[in-house]
């Protein structure tokens, strides 16, 4: 299970870092920077998908409240 959690964190952490590195040109001389916050929830075979989504949503809001541009796990 621990290995799956680690694998489940790799993708969102890479995605968060890639988004942070973007410089988006919106037609002005100064590009804008964007960050992302992600929430991760573990899911087992017997879990209700709605509850899993709710846990992930809660984790995402934890990430935003703790400084944004983060990945939080429930």
C-alpha positions in Angstrom: 0.0 0.0 0.0 2.8 2.4 0.8 4.3 1.9 -2.6 0.9 2.9 -4.2 0.8 6.0 -2.1 4.3 7.0 -3.3 3.3 6.4 -6.9 0.1 8.3 -6.4 2.1 11.3 -5.2 4.7 11.3 -8.0 2.3 12.3 -10.8 0.6 15.2 -8.9 4.0 16.5 -7.7 5.4 16.5 -11.2 2.3 18.1 -12.5 2.4 20.8 -9.8 6.1 21.5 -10.6 5.5 21.6 -14.3 2.6 24.1 -13.9 4.7 26.3 -11.7 7.4 26.5 -14.4 5.0 27.7 -17.0 5.3 31.3 -18.2 2.0 32.1 -19.9 1.9 34.9 -22.4 -1.4 36.7 -22.4 -0.5 39.3 -25.0 1.3 41.7 -22.6 5.1 42.1 -22.2 5.0 40.4 -18.8 4.1 36.7 -18.7 1.9 35.5 -15.9 2.8 32.6 -13.5 0.4 29.9 -12.5 0.5 27.4 -9.6 -1.6 24.4 -8.8 -2.9 22.8 -5.6 -3.8 19.1 -5.6 -5.6 16.8 -3.3 -5.0 13.0 -3.2 -7.2 10.4 -1.5 -6.5 6.8 -1.2 -9.2 4.5 -2.6 -9.9 0.8 -1.9 -12.1 -1.6 -3.8 -15.0 -1.2 -1.4 -14.9 2.6 -1.2 -17.8 4.7 -2.4 -16.5 6.9 -5.3 -18.4 9.9 -4.1 -16.7 9.7 -0.7 -13.3 9.3 -2.2 -13.9 12.4 -4.4 -15.0 14.3 -1.3 -11.8 13.3 0.6 -9.7 14.4 -2.4 -11.6 17.7 -2.6 -11.0 18.2 1.1 -7.3 17.5 0.6 -7.2 20.0 -2.2 -8.7 22.7 0.0 -6.1 21.8 2.7 -3.4 22.4 0.1 -4.8 25.8 -0.8 -5.2 26.8 2.9 -1.6 25.8 3.7 0.0 28.1 1.2 -1.2 26.9 -2.2 1.0 25.3 -4.8 1.1 22.1 -2.8 0.0 18.5 -2.8 -1.9 17.2 0.2 -3.0 13.6 1.0 -5.9 12.3 3.0 
